[in-house]
Amino acid sequence: MNSLPAGTDQPDVQALKSYLEHDECPTIILDTDYNIIAANSAYQRHFGVEGRQHVGSKCFRVSHAYAVPCDQAGEHCPMRKAFDSQGAERVLHIHHTPRGPEHVDVELRPILDRVGQVVAYVERLSTVELAAAQPQRQGLVGASPAFKEALSSLQRAAPASIPVLLQGESGTGKELFARALHKGSPRANGPLVVVDCTGLTESLFESELFGHEKGSFTGALYKKIGLAEAAHGGTLFLDEIGDVPLSMQVKLLRLIESGTLRPVGSVRTIHSDFRLVVATHKPLKRMVEQGTFRQDLYYRISAFPITLPPLRERGEDLPLLVESHLQRIVPGGRAVVEPSAMKHLQHYAFPGNIRELKNIIERALLFSDDGVIRDKDLPGDLLGQGTLGTSARKVDKTLAHIAHQLAVFEGSRTELAEALGISERTLYRKLRELGH
């Protein structure tokens, strides 16, 4: 970023700082050379360290301990984007804080002089409470680029009422993301009602979702409130919506569009006000083409799709996730993974994703007598050269599949990513590996 051109106006820093003191959100003022030239008290309270002066320091040194600006260290730089657009920009970063690394929502607005030149920036920072960038016993944990991409989408969708479609392989944490969406919404104090659509027959699905009156069918010995009604004032999470019977999808669509339902065996119409979140590991768009999923229902639920990355694309997160699982399994205790065992875990492809990792850690602890997980405590298919060879073959097979699809697929790169069930960012990374 260039320094101020000759003849441009310098911002009235003291006046800006006085104004920013009324902002409860941590806020700083930056010049065009990344220097922090002012900070409000909220910033110092939240991100400051006693005895350390942030004013006069480079923002990338304070926030990330980088020696170079964010965009030169592999991060998105809001200042660079705001300089180019001369408008507000917003990114998700991991910042160093007195509490350790935290996800921070960064909003940057340029200050223009009378001739339209950028002379400074106002940066507001909000800690993201929906996920942690360090081990914790519950909730979402991650710091990898793939995780941050999904978290950024979640952070934007949570405060809104728009329906969210969570897509990803089994075991990628779709219910955890749904809970985070609920927690970050204005409905956080209302109920979160989870409906597992897997294996439900038409009659059972209708009874579960809409409820029933006493005596409405054989075995209906009492009146039952449906889960859609129970979600009033909160969030209704339909897990594995791709398994909803085709015959029930029109009733589900009516519920979503009108917010009304009728219990089985009743003439009463009930209104339920809920925020909808759905999840699936199935290719819904392909199912629409095949006629096994209603097109109108698909468009109604897919207003804001979020793709959750598989664990094999979150390599940097594995130690974080392992430590988090250990804290959950042995609360207050001391359990660790030896470096050699961790290396085996990092070379494994995890087809069952985070759910499989959790099971492996729990099993390994049962075989460990002192809380230290060693090679011998891991399942046999994780050990030896066979594991590394198998993992490598899986990676090679994945790249070969993408190369084949690239050669025969007639749609855009965006459509190809959707067909493969991966994000566009992941697709472009794989294409670089293939030399495209």
TIKE-943719 format. One record per residue (C-alpha): residue in one letter; z, x, y. Coordinates in steps of 0.5 Angstrom, whole numbers, padded with zeros to 4 digits, always signed. Example, Ala and Ser with C-alpha at 12.3 -4.5 7.8 and 13.67 -1.06 7.14 Angstrom:
TIKE-943719
A+0016+0025-0009S+0014+0027-0002
This chain:
TIKE-943719
M+0000+0000+0000N-0002+0003+0007S+0003+0004+0013L+0003-0001+0019P-0004+0000+0023A-0003+0003+0030G-0002-0003+0035T+0001-0008+0030D+0007-0011+0032Q+0014-0009+0029P+0018-0015+0026D+0024-0017+0029V+0029-0014+0023Q+0035-0016+0026A+0033-0023+0028L+0030-0024+0021K+0037-0022+0018S+0041-0026+0022Y+0036-0032+0020L+0037-0030+0013E+0044-0030+0013H+0044-0038+0013D+0040-0037+0006E+0045-0038+0000C+0039-0034-0004P+0039-0027-0005T+0034-0025+0000I+0031-0018+0003I+0026-0016+0008L+0021-0010+0006D+0016-0006+0010T+0009-0005+0007D+0011+0001+0004Y+0016-0002-0001N+0022+0000+0003I+0028-0005+0004I+0029-0006+0011A+0034-0011+0011A+0038-0015+0006N+0043-0021+0007S+0050-0022+0004A+0048-0026-0002Y+0043-0020-0004Q+0049-0015-0003R+0054-0020-0007H+0049-0021-0013F+0045-0015-0014G+0049-0010-0010V+0054-0004-0012E+0060-0002-0008G+0059+0004-0005R+0051+0004-0006Q+0046+0003+0000H+0040-0001-0002V+0037-0002+0006G+0033+0004+0006S+0031+0005-0001K+0025+0003-0005C+0025-0004-0008F+0022-0001-0014R+0027+0004-0015V+0033-0001-0013S+0030-0007-0018H+0027-0003-0024A+0029+0005-0023Y+0022+0006-0023A+0019+0012-0019V+0013+0009-0017P+0011+0002-0015C+0011-0004-0020D+0004-0005-0021Q+0003+0003-0023A+0009+0002-0028G+0005-0004-0032E+0009-0009-0028H+0006-0015-0024C+0007-0013-0017P+0008-0019-0012M+0007-0015-0006R+0001-0012-0008K-0001-0020-0010A+0001-0022-0003F-0002-0017+0001D-0009-0019-0002S-0008-0026-0001Q-0004-0026+0005G+0000-0032+0002A+0006-0033-0002E+0007-0030-0009R+0012-0031-0015V+0013-0027-0021L+0018-0026-0026H+0021-0019-0027I+0027-0016-0030H+0032-0013-0025H+0037-0008-0026T+0044-0011-0024P+0051-0009-0024R+0052-0014-0030G+0046-0010-0034P+0038-0012-0034E+0037-0020-0032H+0031-0024-0031V+0029-0025-0024D+0025-0030-0021V+0022-0026-0015E+0018-0030-0009L+0015-0026-0004R+0012-0028+0003P+0008-0024+0008I+0010-0024+0015L+0004-0023+0019D+0003-0021+0026R-0001-0024+0032V-0008-0022+0029G-0006-0023+0022Q-0004-0017+0020V+0001-0016+0014V+0007-0013+0018A+0013-0014+0013Y+0015-0019+0007V+0021-0023+0006E+0023-0023-0002R+0028-0028-0005L+0031-0027-0012S+0034-0032-0017T+0037-0030-0023V+0034-0034-0029E+0039-0037-0033L+0035-0040-0038A+0034-0033-0042A+0038-0026-0043A+0034-0019-0042Q+0040-0016-0046P+0044-0018-0053Q+0048-0025-0053R+0051-0030-0058Q+0047-0036-0056G+0040-0038-0053L+0034-0034-0051V+0033-0027-0051G+0028-0022-0050A+0024-0017-0045S+0018-0016-0048P+0011-0018-0044A+0009-0023-0049F+0016-0026-0048K+0016-0026-0041E+0010-0029-0040A+0012-0035-0044L+0019-0035-0040S+0015-0035-0034S+0012-0041-0036L+0018-0044-0038Q+0021-0043-0032R+0016-0046-0028A+0016-0053-0032A+0023-0054-0033P+0025-0057-0026A+0019-0062-0027S+0018-0068-0031I+0012-0066-0034P+0011-0067-0041V+0011-0060-0045L+0008-0058-0051L+0011-0052-0055Q+0006-0048-0059G+0007-0043-0064E+0008-0041-0071S+0014-0043-0075G+0020-0039-0074T+0018-0037-0067G+0024-0041-0063K+0021-0047-0061E+0028-0051-0061L+0031-0046-0057F+0025-0046-0052A+0026-0054-0052R+0034-0053-0051A+0032-0048-0045L+0027-0053-0042H+0033-0058-0042K+0038-0054-0039G+0034-0052-0033S+0032-0059-0032P+0035-0064-0027R+0037-0068-0034A+0041-0062-0036N+0047-0067-0036G+0044-0072-0040P+0043-0072-0048L+0038-0067-0051V+0035-0071-0057V+0032-0068-0063V+0027-0071-0067D+0024-0067-0073C+0018-0071-0075T+0017-0067-0081G+0016-0071-0088L+0018-0078-0085T+0014-0084-0087E+0011-0089-0083S+0017-0094-0084L+0022-0088-0083F+0019-0085-0077E+0019-0092-0074S+0026-0094-0076E+0029-0087-0073L+0025-0087-0067F+0025-0094-0065G+0032-0096-0068H+0032-0103-0072E+0036-0109-0072K+0041-0111-0078G+0037-0114-0084S+0030-0113-0081F+0028-0109-0088T+0032-0108-0095G+0037-0103-0094A+0038-0105-0086L+0046-0106-0087Y+0047-0105-0079K+0044-0105-0073K+0041-0098-0071I+0040-0095-0064G+0033-0091-0064L+0033-0084-0062A+0028-0085-0056E+0033-0090-0053A+0039-0085-0055A+0035-0080-0050H+0035-0085-0044G+0037-0080-0038G+0036-0074-0042T+0030-0070-0046L+0027-0073-0052F+0024-0067-0057L+0019-0069-0062D+0019-0063-0067E+0013-0062-0071I+0009-0067-0067G+0003-0066-0071D+0006-0069-0077V+0007-0076-0074P+0003-0081-0079L-0004-0083-0075S-0002-0090-0076M+0004-0089-0072Q+0001-0085-0066V-0001-0091-0062K+0006-0093-0062L+0008-0087-0060L+0003-0086-0055R+0005-0093-0052L+0013-0091-0052I+0011-0085-0048E+0006-0088-0043S+0011-0094-0042G+0018-0092-0043T+0019-0098-0047L+0020-0099-0054R+0022-0105-0059P+0027-0104-0065V+0024-0106-0072G+0026-0113-0073S+0027-0115-0066V+0024-0119-0060R+0027-0115-0055T+0024-0110-0051I+0028-0104-0049H+0027-0099-0043S+0028-0091-0044D+0027-0086-0039F+0027-0079-0042R+0023-0073-0041L+0018-0071-0046V+0018-0064-0050V+0014-0063-0056A+0013-0058-0061T+0008-0056-0067H+0005-0050-0071K-0001-0054-0072P-0008-0053-0069L-0007-0060-0065K-0014-0059-0062R-0018-0058-0068M-0014-0064-0071V-0017-0068-0066E-0024-0066-0068Q-0022-0068-0075G-0020-0075-0073T-0013-0073-0076F-0009-0073-0069R-0011-0078-0063Q-0015-0075-0057D-0011-0080-0052L-0004-0078-0055Y-0006-0070-0055Y-0008-0071-0048R-0002-0074-0046I+0003-0069-0049S-0001-0063-0047A+0000-0063-0040F+0004-0056-0040P+0002-0052-0046I+0007-0046-0047T+0005-0041-0053L+0011-0038-0056P+0009-0031-0059P+0010-0029-0066L+0015-0023-0067R+0010-0018-0069E+0008-0019-0062R+0015-0018-0059G+0016-0011-0062E+0020-0009-0056D+0025-0015-0057L+0027-0013-0064P+0033-0009-0063L+0035-0014-0058L+0034-0020-0063V+0038-0016-0068E+0044-0014-0064S+0044-0022-0062H+0044-0024-0069L+0050-0019-0071Q+0054-0022-0065R+0053-0029-0067I+0054-0027-0075V+0060-0023-0073P+0063-0026-0067G+0068-0021-0064G+0067-0016-0070R+0063-0009-0070A+0057-0009-0074V+0051-0004-0073V+0044-0002-0076E+0043+0005-0078P+0037+0008-0074S+0033+0009-0081A+0034+0001-0083M+0032-0001-0076K+0026+0003-0076H+0024-0001-0083L+0025-0007-0079Q+0021-0005-0073H+0015-0003-0078Y+0015-0010-0082A+0011-0016-0080F+0016-0022-0080P+0011-0027-0082G+0017-0032-0082N+0018-0029-0075I+0025-0030-0072R+0028-0035-0077E+0026-0029-0082L+0030-0024-0078K+0036-0028-0078N+0036-0029-0086I+0035-0022-0087I+0040-0019-0082E+0045-0024-0085R+0043-0022-0092A+0044-0015-0091L+0051-0016-0088L+0053-0019-0095F+0051-0013-0098S+0054-0008-0093D+0062-0007-0094D+0063-0004-0088G+0059-0007-0083V+0054-0002-0082I+0047-0004-0085R+0043+0001-0088D+0036+0002-0092K+0040+0000-0098D+0042-0007-0095L+0035-0009-0094P+0030-0013-0098G+0026-0009-0103D+0019-0011-0099L+0022-0008-0093L+0023-0001-0096G+0019+0005-0097Q+0011+0007-0096G+0009+0000-0099T+0012-0004-0093L+0009+0001-0088G+0002+0000-0092T+0003-0008-0092S+0005-0008-0085A-0001-0004-0083R-0006-0008-0088K-0004-0014-0084V-0005-0011-0077D-0012-0009-0080K-0013-0016-0083T-0011-0019-0076L-0016-0015-0072A-0022-0016-0077H-0021-0023-0077I-0021-0023-0069A-0027-0019-0069H-0031-0024-0074Q-0029-0030-0070L-0031-0026-0063A-0038-0025-0067V-0039-0032-0069F-0035-0036-0064E-0039-0040-0059G-0034-0042-0054S-0030-0038-0048R-0025-0033-0049T-0020-0038-0047E-0022-0043-0052L-0022-0037-0057A-0015-0035-0056E-0013-0043-0057A-0017-0043-0064L-0013-0037-0066G-0007-0039-0064I-0005-0034-0059S-0005-0033-0052E-0011-0030-0047R-0007-0024-0046T-0005-0022-0053L-0013-0024-0054Y-0015-0019-0049R-0010-0014-0052K-0013-0014-0059L-0020-0014-0056R-0018-0007-0053E-0016-0005-0059L-0023-0007-0062G-0026-0003-0057H-0029-0009-0053
